[in-house]
């Protein structure tokens, strides 16, 4: 069963060698509605800490410089990226009842809330967080794998389905965020190196083509990586799951009993990004296709722990649209369980050469 919250995985991991050669990144997306007009806007907020013991009173960044800082990055897809770099002397990471807390200047993040602002005040947020469904990948980011640092990068989706509530002030307008219409997502990655290839797809705003109803208790999260295991690169792979109205469909190569198989195709043109994945296990098949115009995507930059560009290019959005079909296997045939439209979906793709 993948729907297991794990506060040890979700707390800050930058201890031991990671303190001087490691990063920890928390990612949140959610939908808000402009006060007075009801206009919809999809926001993102990211908290990233890198090499915390390599700097103190100053932000260290730039090509060829070993970086050390906390980055709070936020904005609205298709519109803006705003970045605030905070020196480690103003940052505190700790746990309360095993649950993480990060304080960076006047920015804050915990399991149940987050708040903060840009330096110029162009965007601020004050939100409560309810994580309803998690994707726990099991042994590939379990305690032993983390202890021996088996992978160069780890992924954990504590909030595969997450509900947010509160207020975002964005460029002079107020946006209200409500639990039932936030369509949120929260995950994290950490390690000592970014993967040479990454792909992610997630979403919880789904509508059935069969019944016409919104599937309010459903969501999915998939991450594609080219992981390095004990210094040796292994083939591109995708792990993840669909939570369909309370029923779990898991696709994870690290759970051998599932007999998982993965196929994917990326169509990356000048104007749009399209990702198609087909996930299969011993009892089901999932086909998912997401597409987004490049104008509706952001291109965030990341530094490696030794001060180089992590990606030649990285595209990210949470306004992708698409379609998801779910089948079960029965006597050698596929039986359609659900056919759904997907909105406000997360879609990201990047690599060292793409």
C-alpha positions in Angstrom: 0.0 0.0 0.0 1.6 3.3 -1.1 -0.7 5.7 0.8 1.5 6.0 3.9 2.6 9.3 5.3 6.3 9.3 6.3 7.4 12.2 8.4 11.0 11.0 8.5 11.3 11.2 4.7 9.6 14.5 4.6 11.8 16.2 7.2 14.9 18.1 6.1 17.6 15.6 5.2 20.7 17.8 5.2 22.8 16.2 7.9 26.1 14.3 7.7 27.8 14.7 4.3 24.6 16.3 2.9 25.2 19.3 5.1 28.1 20.4 2.8 27.2 18.4 -0.3 23.5 18.2 -0.6 20.2 19.8 -1.4 16.6 19.5 -0.1 13.7 20.9 -2.2 10.0 21.2 -1.3 7.6 21.9 -4.1 3.9 23.1 -3.8 1.3 23.9 -6.4 -2.3 25.1 -5.9 -5.1 27.0 -7.5 -6.5 30.4 -6.3 -9.4 32.6 -7.4 -9.2 36.4 -7.7 -11.3 38.3 -5.2 -14.2 40.0 -7.0 -13.7 38.4 -10.4 -13.3 34.7 -9.6 -10.5 34.5 -12.2 -8.5 31.3 -11.7 -4.7 31.3 -11.3 -2.3 28.4 -10.5 0.5 29.3 -8.2 3.7 27.5 -7.1 5.9 27.9 -4.0 9.2 26.2 -3.6 11.6 26.0 -0.7 15.1 24.9 -1.5 18.2 24.5 0.8 21.6 23.7 -0.5 24.9 23.0 1.2 23.8 24.6 4.5 27.2 24.5 6.3 29.2 26.0 3.4 28.0 29.5 4.0 26.6 31.5 6.9 26.1 35.3 6.7 26.3 35.6 3.0 24.5 33.9 0.0 27.0 32.0 -2.0 26.0 31.3 -5.6 27.2 31.6 -9.2 29.1 29.5 -11.6 32.2 27.9 -10.1 31.2 28.9 -6.6 30.2 26.2 -4.1 26.6 27.4 -3.4 25.1 27.8 0.1 21.7 29.4 0.7 18.0 28.9 1.0 16.0 29.8 -2.0 12.3 30.6 -1.8 10.9 30.6 -5.3 7.3 31.4 -6.1 5.0 32.8 -8.8 2.2 32.0 -11.2 2.5 29.7 -14.2 2.6 31.5 -17.6 3.4 34.7 -15.8 6.3 35.0 -13.4 9.1 33.5 -11.4 10.2 35.4 -8.3 13.2 34.4 -6.3 14.4 35.2 -2.8 17.9 34.1 -1.7 18.3 33.9 2.1 21.6 33.3 3.9 21.9 30.3 6.2 22.3 32.6 9.2 18.6 33.4 8.9 17.5 29.8 8.4 16.4 27.2 10.9 15.3 23.7 10.2 14.0 21.5 13.0 11.4 19.0 13.8 8.4 19.0 16.3 6.9 15.6 17.0 9.0 14.3 14.1 7.4 16.8 11.7 9.5 19.2 9.8 9.7 23.0 10.3 11.7 25.4 8.1 12.0 29.1 9.0 13.9 31.2 6.5 13.7 34.9 7.3 10.0 35.6 7.4 9.1 32.6 5.3 7.8 29.4 7.0 7.0 25.9 6.0 5.6 22.9 7.9 3.5 19.9 7.3 0.3 21.8 8.0 1.0 25.4 6.9 3.2 27.7 4.9 3.7 31.5 4.7 6.1 33.9 3.2 6.7 36.8 0.8 9.0 38.1 -1.9 11.4 40.8 -1.0 9.5 43.4 -2.9 6.1 42.2 -1.7 4.9 41.3 -5.2 3.6 38.0 -3.8 2.8 36.8 -0.4 1.0 33.7 0.9 -0.5 32.4 4.1 -1.9 28.9 3.7 -3.1 25.9 5.7 -2.2 22.6 4.2 -4.1 19.3 4.4 -2.3 16.4 2.8 -4.9 13.8 2.0 -3.1 11.1 0.1 0.7 10.3 0.0 2.8 8.3 -2.5 5.4 6.4 -0.5 7.8 4.6 -2.8 8.9 2.2 -0.2 12.4 0.7 0.0 13.9 2.9 -2.8 13.8 5.9 -0.4 13.5 3.9 2.8 15.6 4.3 6.0 18.4 2.0 4.8 18.6 3.5 1.3 18.8 7.0 2.9 21.4 5.9 5.5 23.8 4.6 2.9 22.8 7.3 0.3 22.1 4.5 -2.2 20.8 7.0 -4.8 22.1 10.4 -5.9 18.5 11.8 -5.7 15.4 10.7 -3.8 11.8 11.6 -4.3 8.8 11.5 -1.9 5.3 12.8 -2.5 3.8 13.4 0.9 1.0 15.3 -0.7 0.0 13.5 -3.9 -3.5 14.9 -3.2 -3.2 18.1 -1.1 -5.8 20.7 -0.2 -4.8 24.3 0.6 -6.8 27.1 2.2 -5.9 30.7 2.7 -4.9 33.8 0.9 -2.3 34.7 -1.8 -1.6 38.4 -2.6 -0.2 38.6 -6.0 0.7 41.8 -7.9 -1.8 43.9 -6.1 -4.7 41.4 -6.2 -6.0 39.1 -3.6 -6.6 35.4 -4.4 -8.6 33.1 -2.2 -7.6 29.5 -1.9 -10.2 27.0 -0.7 -9.7 23.4 0.3 -12.1 21.9 -2.1 -11.0 23.9 -5.2 -7.2 24.2 -4.7 -6.3 21.0 -6.6 -3.0 21.0 -4.8 0.2 18.9 -4.9 3.2 18.7 -2.6 6.4 16.7 -2.9 10.1 16.9 -2.3 13.4 15.8 -3.7 16.8 15.6 -2.1 20.3 14.2 -2.5 23.8 15.2 -3.6 23.1 15.5 -7.3 20.3 16.3 -9.6 19.3 13.5 -12.0 20.6 13.8 -15.6 17.0 13.3 -16.8 13.8 14.1 -15.0 10.1 13.9 -15.8 7.1 14.4 -13.5 3.4 14.2 -14.0 0.8 14.8 -11.3 -2.7 16.0 -10.8 -5.9 15.8 -8.8 -8.4 17.7 -10.9 -10.1 14.9 -12.8 -13.4 14.5 -14.4 -14.9 11.2 -15.6 -15.8 10.9 -19.3 -18.0 7.9 -18.4 -20.2 9.5 -15.6 -19.5 13.2 -16.2 -18.7 13.6 -12.5 -15.6 15.2 -10.9 -13.5 12.6 -9.3 -12.8 14.5 -6.0 -11.1 11.6 -4.3 -8.7 10.8 -7.1 -5.2 11.9 -8.0 -1.9 10.6 -9.5 1.8 11.3 -9.2 4.6 9.9 -11.4 8.3 10.7 -11.4 10.7 9.7 -14.1 14.4 9.6 -13.2 17.7 8.4 -14.4 19.0 7.5 -10.9 22.6 6.7 -9.9 22.7 3.7 -7.6 26.0 3.5 -5.6 27.7 5.6 -8.3 26.4 3.5 -11.2 23.8 5.0 -13.5 20.8 2.8 -14.3 18.2 3.1 -17.0 15.5 5.7 -17.2 12.6 4.6 -15.1 9.2 5.9 -13.9 7.6 5.2 -10.6 4.3 6.4 -9.2 0.6 5.6 -8.7 -3.0 6.5 -9.3 -5.4 6.9 -6.3 -8.8 6.3 -7.9 -11.7 7.0 -5.6 -10.1 5.2 -2.7 -8.5 2.4 -4.7 -4.7 2.2 -5.1 -3.0 1.4 -8.4 0.8 1.3 -7.9 3.5 1.1 -10.5 6.9 0.7 -8.8 9.9 -1.4 -10.1 11.1 -1.6 -6.5 8.1 -3.7 -5.5 8.9 -6.9 -7.5 5.5 -8.5 -6.8 3.8 -5.8 -9.0 5.8 -6.8 -12.1 5.8 -3.2 -13.2 6.6 -2.1 -16.8 7.0 1.4 -18.1 6.8 3.0 -21.6 7.0 6.7 -22.3 7.3 9.2 -25.2 8.2 12.8 -24.9 7.3 15.2 -27.7 9.2 18.4 -27.0 8.6 21.1 -29.7 9.4 24.8 -29.8 5.8 25.6 -28.8 4.6 22.8 -26.6 5.6 19.9 -24.4 3.7 16.6 -24.5 4.3 13.5 -22.4 2.7 10.1 -22.8 3.3 7.3 -20.3 1.9 3.8 -20.2 2.3 2.1 -16.8 1.6 -1.6 -16.3 1.6 -4.0 -13.4 0.3 -7.5 -12.9 -3.4 -6.4 -12.6 -3.8 -3.1 -14.4 -2.7 -0.7 -17.2 -2.7 3.1 -17.0 -2.3 5.3 -20.0 -1.7 9.0 -19.4 -1.1 11.9 -21.8 -0.4 15.5 -20.7 0.3 18.5 -22.9 1.0 22.2 -22.2 2.0 25.2 -24.3 5.5 26.4 -23.6 4.1 29.9 -23.0 2.3 28.4 -19.9 5.4 26.9 -18.5 8.3 28.2 -16.4 12.0 27.4 -16.8 13.5 27.5 -13.3 17.3 27.1 -13.0 19.0 24.9 -10.4 22.6 24.8 -9.3 24.4 21.6 -8.5 26.1 21.3 -5.1 29.4 22.2 -6.7 28.1 25.3 -8.5 27.3 24.3 -12.1 24.0 24.4 -14.0 22.0 21.3 -13.1 20.0 21.3 -16.4 20.5 22.7 -19.9 16.8 23.4 -19.7 13.9 22.5 -17.4 10.3 23.1 -18.2 7.6 23.0 -15.5 3.9 23.8 -15.1 0.8 22.9 -13.2 -1.7 24.0 -15.9 -1.3 21.0 -18.3 -4.3 19.2 -19.6 -4.7 15.7 -20.8 -6.4 12.4 -20.5 -6.0 9.3 -18.4 -7.4 5.8 -19.0 -7.3 3.0 -16.5 -7.8 -0.7 -17.4 -7.8 -3.9 -15.4 -6.5 -7.2 -16.7 -9.1 -10.0 -16.9 -8.5 -13.3 -18.6 -5.9 -11.9 -21.0 -8.0 -8.9 -22.0 -8.1 -5.3 -20.8 -11.3 -4.0 -19.3 -11.8 -0.2 -19.1 -12.4 1.0 -15.6 -12.3 4.8 -16.1 -11.6 7.3 -18.8 -11.0 10.8 -17.4 -10.0 14.3 -18.5 -7.2 15.9 -16.5 -6.9 19.7 -15.7 -4.4 21.8 -13.8 -1.9 19.0 -14.0 1.7 19.1 -13.1 4.1 18.4 -15.9 7.9 18.8 -15.9 10.7 17.7 -18.1 14.4 18.4 -18.0 17.9 17.1 -18.5 21.5 17.9 -19.1 20.9 17.5 -22.8 17.3 17.7 -24.1 
